[in-house]
């Protein structure tokens, strides 16, 4: 998964500019982003204990911004507090994956519906964000052809983020942002079947065509299929329920 940062940047080209964000992040924000990327890249594997002092030395920062970053990542759900002191990288259990999909499903369906609505209302002009959405599909295809799994995962994540951006609903965007890194972590752990790219292409066609309900229906199909793939890939079963002992310890299957 190393190298995801560059892939995300390529797939999301133009997105930051469209949002107008150019301010330099604080040291705590820089530390948070660096730690978060290492978790998603699995340089900090699931279950690993993170030591504030060691991370500060690695990032060449003082311990204060690192401490603040770790607290923020606990809130995001990527880290969890240890019983006595410190934090560790959260290990995804079956219930975690099921809960994530239960929340992501209705939000992603609504995002596609709103994105298609915005396209329809803007016609014949193409709204900002549609080109970036198209670009993320192209990046995913190139990455798949080159067998670059981390880059493909980042492009698929960028595709879903692009739909949310295209929906132009700030409340939805803020809500989805809380799920974004957990989703990218999950996408990187599960297998990435070729038909996922085909489903993304279908979703894009319906959004680009301004067809709200078909875009929503194709997204629902995709998310439910993604859930089945994730549960089968990570736990060997698509069934629901958890015995509390199935943690994800292995890597991405292909």
Residue, then its C-alpha position, 0 to 999 in steps of 0.5 A: x500500500x505504500x505510495x497511496x498518497x501520490x495516487x490519491x493526489x493524481x486521482x483527485x487532481x483539481x479537487x483541492x483547487x476547486x474547493x479553494x483550500x491553499x492554507x498551510x496546515x498546522x503542525x498537528x494537522x501535518x502530523x495527523x495526515x502523516x500518521x493517518x497515511x502510514x496507517x492506511x499504507x499499513x506501515x503502521x499495521x493493525x494492532x500496532x502500539x504507537x509511541x508518541x516519542x518515537x513518532x515525534x522523532x520519526x516526523x521530526x516534530x515535538x511531541x505536542x502536535x503528535x499528541x494532538x494528532x493521535x487524539x484526533x485519529x482516535x476520534x476518527x476511529x483509526x486508533x484506539x486507546x489502550x487500557x492504561x496508556x497510549x494508543x494502538x492502530x485499530x484492528x477491524x473486526x467483522x462488526x466494524x466492517x458491517x457497521x461501516x457499510x450500514x452507514x456508508x450505504x445510504x449516504x453513498x446512494x444519496x450522494x449519487x442521487x444529488x450528484x446526478x441532480x446537479x448534473x441535470x440542473x447544470x445541463x448543457x454545462x458540465x458542472x465542476x467536479x465531473x471531470x475529476x470524477x472521470x479522471x479517477x476512473x481513468x487512473x483506476x484503469x491505468x493502475x489495474x493494467x499496471x497491476x498497481x493495487x495501492x494506486x487502484x485503491x486510491x483511485x477508487x476511494x477518490x471516485x467515491x469522494x468525487x461523487x460526494x464533492x459533486x453533490x455539493x452538499x456540505x453537510x453530507x461532505x462533512x459526514x462522509x469525511x469522517x468515514x473516508x479514511x476508514x473506507x480507504x483502509x478497508x478497501x486496501x485490505x479487501x480484494x479489488x475485483x475487476x467488476x468493481x471498475x465496471x460498476x464505477x463506470x456504470x455509476x459515472x454514466x448515470x450521474x453524467x446523464x443526470x439520471x438520479x434514480x438509476x444512479x442511486x440504484x446502481x450505487x446501492x448495488x455497488x455498495x452491497x456488492x462491495x460489502x459482500x466482497x469485503x466480508x468474503x475477502x477478510x473473513x471468509x464469509x458474507x454472513x452477518x453477525x460477529x463472535x467478537x474474535x474475527x480481527x483482520x490481520x492479513x493483507x490484501x488478497x488479489 
